[in-house]
């Protein structure tokens, strides 16, 4: 009897350890899959939500605890917003990603389209509940509607007209979510949101120059393929040259901050944005244009990083 009890206990311990190893292995796999899926868009998706939450706190003179709480809520909601978008985006993007981003889950063999679909519909209700908890449910629902439409219309046939709308929505809703997770949206917040979102969305078409090979392989029509990469590069460069002036006169000066802060912010932004413009015109090729596009994301982050300072 004692021997049987000891044997049964040993079996339970082995099963327990085996379960722990399986859970750890599954967790590592999902973390790796999520990183591969979200890494490209992390810089453009997460900082806007977090920085605008901080801006809402400083603009409303909230205590440090409220600022940190708002930033924490915005970070979690922002990560889920990115996750559901990239799931929907990459479900139909396996062929293109094999050309442009072979490290992503489907071309890397870590997931299938049906596997990403299951993850999408599993995370959606969690994202909804969290949006309600942080007080930004309407913006979460609007972003979910956009993601579902992208799942339906994100194919090559609709891409040319759909992507500009998607890019603009992908800035408006995260910015509104971050602010409202901390404080009610006011006229100042709307001024920043409605200027920044379309401006950076119009510049974002430069991404299509980098991805021309994969887009052409799947029959996708983008402005870079329809109008030619030179015209898109010139458009992007012009927007990047004008960016510090638009920022200074439309956002920094009306903020009522001191002159030094406004000028330093515009100068820092101009240094990076003009570098983007020069690289777009002079440095071509996938690796060079990939770096230029990352620098473009940096201009967005710099613009939003000034908000908590200028609006305080």
C-alpha positions in Angstrom: 0.0 0.0 0.0 2.8 2.4 0.9 4.6 1.5 -2.3 1.5 2.2 -4.3 0.9 5.6 -2.6 4.5 6.6 -3.2 4.3 5.5 -6.8 1.0 7.5 -7.3 2.6 10.6 -5.7 5.7 10.3 -7.9 3.4 10.1 -11.0 1.4 13.2 -9.9 4.7 15.1 -9.4 5.9 14.0 -12.9 2.6 15.1 -14.5 2.8 18.4 -12.6 6.3 19.1 -13.7 5.4 18.1 -17.3 2.5 20.5 -17.2 4.7 23.3 -16.0 7.2 22.6 -18.7 4.4 22.5 -21.3 2.9 25.8 -20.0 6.3 27.5 -20.0 7.0 26.2 -23.6 3.5 27.5 -24.7 4.2 30.9 -23.1 7.6 31.3 -24.7 6.1 30.3 -28.1 3.3 32.8 -27.8 5.6 35.6 -26.7 7.9 34.9 -29.6 4.9 34.8 -32.0 3.5 38.0 -30.6 6.8 39.8 -30.9 7.3 38.7 -34.5 3.7 39.8 -35.3 3.8 43.2 -33.6 7.4 44.4 -33.6 7.1 46.3 -36.9 4.2 48.5 -35.6 5.1 48.7 -32.0 6.8 52.1 -32.3 3.9 53.7 -34.1 1.1 52.0 -32.1 2.1 52.1 -28.5 3.8 55.5 -27.8 0.9 57.6 -29.2 -1.6 56.0 -26.7 0.8 56.3 -23.8 2.1 59.8 -24.5 -1.3 61.2 -25.0 -2.4 59.7 -21.7 0.5 61.6 -20.1 -0.5 64.7 -21.9 -4.0 64.5 -20.6 -2.7 64.2 -17.1 -0.3 67.2 -17.3 -2.9 69.3 -19.1 -5.5 68.7 -16.4 -2.9 69.1 -13.6 -3.6 65.6 -12.3 -1.4 64.2 -9.5 1.5 61.9 -10.3 -0.4 58.8 -9.2 -3.2 59.6 -11.7 -0.6 60.2 -14.4 1.1 56.8 -13.8 -2.3 55.1 -13.6 -3.4 56.6 -16.9 -0.2 55.7 -18.6 -0.4 52.1 -17.4 -4.0 51.7 -18.5 -3.1 53.3 -21.9 -0.2 50.9 -22.4 -2.2 47.8 -21.8 -5.1 49.0 -24.1 -2.6 50.1 -26.7 -0.9 46.7 -26.8 -4.2 45.0 -27.2 -5.2 47.4 -30.0 -1.9 46.6 -31.8 -2.4 42.9 -31.3 -5.9 42.7 -32.8 -4.9 44.9 -35.7 -1.8 42.8 -36.6 -3.8 39.6 -36.3 -6.3 40.9 -38.8 -3.7 42.4 -41.0 -1.5 39.3 -41.2 -4.2 36.7 -41.6 -4.4 37.6 -45.3 -0.7 38.7 -45.6 1.2 35.5 -45.6 2.3 35.7 -49.3 3.3 39.3 -49.1 5.1 38.8 -45.8 7.1 36.0 -47.4 8.7 38.7 -49.6 8.8 41.7 -47.3 8.8 40.4 -43.7 9.7 36.7 -43.7 10.2 36.7 -39.9 6.5 37.2 -39.2 4.5 34.2 -37.8 2.9 32.8 -41.0 6.0 32.8 -43.3 8.2 31.7 -40.3 5.9 28.7 -39.8 4.9 29.6 -36.3 1.2 30.1 -37.1 -1.4 29.6 -39.8 -4.1 32.0 -41.0 -6.7 30.0 -39.1 -4.5 30.1 -36.0 -4.3 33.9 -36.2 -8.0 34.1 -36.8 -8.6 32.2 -33.5 -6.3 34.5 -31.6 -8.1 37.5 -33.1 -11.5 36.5 -31.9 -10.2 35.3 -28.5 -8.6 38.7 -27.8 -11.4 40.8 -29.1 -13.8 40.4 -26.0 -10.8 40.9 -23.6 -10.0 44.2 -25.4 -13.7 45.2 -25.2 -13.9 44.6 -21.5 -10.7 46.4 -20.8 -11.9 49.4 -22.9 -14.9 49.6 -20.7 -12.8 49.3 -17.5 -10.5 52.2 -18.4 -13.4 54.4 -19.6 -12.6 54.5 -23.3 -15.1 51.9 -24.6 -16.3 54.0 -27.5 -12.9 54.4 -29.0 -12.1 50.7 -28.5 -15.3 49.7 -30.3 -14.5 52.1 -33.1 -11.1 50.6 -33.5 -12.5 47.1 -33.4 -15.0 48.0 -36.1 -12.1 49.3 -38.2 -10.1 46.1 -37.6 -13.1 44.0 -38.7 -13.5 46.1 -41.8 -9.8 45.6 -42.5 -10.2 41.9 -42.1 -13.0 42.1 -44.7 -11.6 44.8 -47.0 -7.9 44.6 -46.5 -7.4 42.6 -49.7 -5.5 43.8 -52.7 -8.7 44.8 -54.5 -9.6 47.5 -51.9 -6.1 48.5 -50.7 -5.6 51.7 -52.7 -8.5 53.6 -51.2 -8.8 51.7 -47.9 -5.2 52.2 -46.6 -5.3 56.0 -46.2 -8.5 55.7 -44.1 -7.0 52.9 -42.1 -3.8 54.8 -41.3 -5.8 57.9 -40.2 -8.1 55.8 -38.0 -5.1 54.0 -36.6 -3.9 57.4 -35.2 -7.2 59.0 -34.2 -8.5 56.1 -32.1 -5.4 55.3 -30.1 -4.8 59.0 -29.4 -8.4 59.4 -28.2 -8.2 56.2 -26.2 -5.0 57.3 -24.4 -6.4 60.7 -23.5 -9.8 59.5 -22.4 -8.3 56.7 -20.3 -6.9 59.6 -18.2 -9.3 62.6 -18.6 -12.2 63.7 -20.7 -11.3 64.8 -24.2 -11.5 68.6 -24.6 -10.9 71.1 -27.5 -7.1 71.1 -27.0 -7.0 67.3 -27.3 -9.1 67.4 -30.5 -6.8 70.1 -32.0 -3.8 67.8 -31.6 -5.6 64.7 -32.7 -7.2 66.2 -35.8 -4.0 67.8 -37.0 -1.5 65.0 -36.2 -3.6 62.1 -37.5 -4.2 63.1 -41.1 -0.8 64.7 -41.5 1.1 61.6 -40.4 -1.3 59.4 -42.3 -0.6 61.2 -45.5 3.2 60.8 -44.9 2.7 57.1 -44.1 2.2 56.2 -47.8 6.0 56.2 -48.0 5.8 52.7 -46.5 4.5 51.4 -49.8 7.9 52.2 -51.5 9.6 49.8 -49.1 7.1 47.1 -49.7 6.7 47.3 -53.5 8.0 43.8 -54.3 5.6 42.0 -52.0 2.7 44.2 -53.0 3.3 43.6 -56.6 3.5 39.8 -56.0 0.0 39.7 -54.5 -1.5 42.1 -57.0 -2.0 44.9 -54.6 -2.3 48.4 -56.0 -0.5 51.1 -53.9 0.4 54.7 -54.8 4.0 53.7 -55.1 3.1 51.2 -57.8 0.4 53.3 -59.5 2.3 56.7 -59.4 5.8 55.5 -59.1 8.2 55.5 -56.2 9.9 58.8 -57.1 6.6 60.8 -56.7 5.8 59.1 -53.4 9.4 59.8 -52.1 9.0 63.5 -53.1 5.6 63.8 -51.4 7.0 62.2 -48.2 10.0 64.5 -48.3 7.9 67.6 -48.7 5.7 66.7 -45.7 8.8 66.0 -43.6 10.4 69.3 -44.5 7.2 71.2 -43.6 6.6 69.2 -40.4 8.5 71.4 -37.9 6.9 74.5 -39.2 3.4 73.0 -39.0 4.1 71.8 -35.5 5.5 75.1 -34.3 2.7 77.4 -35.7 -0.3 75.0 -35.3 0.5 73.2 -32.0 3.4 74.6 -30.1 2.6 78.4 -30.3 -1.1 78.0 -29.4 -0.2 75.8 -26.4 0.8 78.9 -24.4 4.1 77.3 -23.3 7.3 79.4 -23.0 9.2 80.3 -26.2 12.3 78.3 -25.4 10.3 75.0 -25.1 8.4 75.7 -28.3 11.6 76.5 -30.3 13.6 73.6 -28.9 10.8 71.1 -29.6 10.5 72.3 -33.2 14.3 72.2 -33.7 14.6 68.7 -32.4 11.7 67.6 -34.5 13.1 69.3 -37.6 16.5 67.6 -37.1 14.9 64.2 -37.4 12.2 65.1 -40.0 14.7 66.7 -42.4 16.9 63.7 -42.0 14.0 61.6 -43.1 13.4 63.9 -46.1 17.1 63.7 -47.2 17.2 59.9 -46.8 13.9 59.5 -48.8 15.4 61.4 -51.7 19.0 60.1 -51.6 19.0 56.6 -50.0 17.1 53.9 -51.8 16.7 50.2 -51.4 14.7 48.1 -48.9 17.1 48.3 -46.0 17.7 52.1 -46.4 14.0 52.8 -46.8 13.1 50.6 -43.8 15.4 52.7 -41.6 13.9 55.9 -43.1 10.4 54.7 -42.2 11.5 53.9 -38.7 12.9 57.5 -38.4 9.5 58.7 -39.7 7.9 56.9 -36.7 10.4 58.7 -34.5 9.1 62.1 -35.7 5.6 61.0 -34.7 6.9 60.0 -31.2 8.8 63.3 -30.8 5.8 65.3 -31.8 3.6 63.5 -29.2 6.3 63.5 -26.6 6.2 67.3 -26.6 2.5 67.2 -25.7 2.9 66.5 -22.0 5.4 69.3 -21.7 3.8 72.0 -23.9 0.3 71.3 -22.5 1.3 71.3 -18.8 
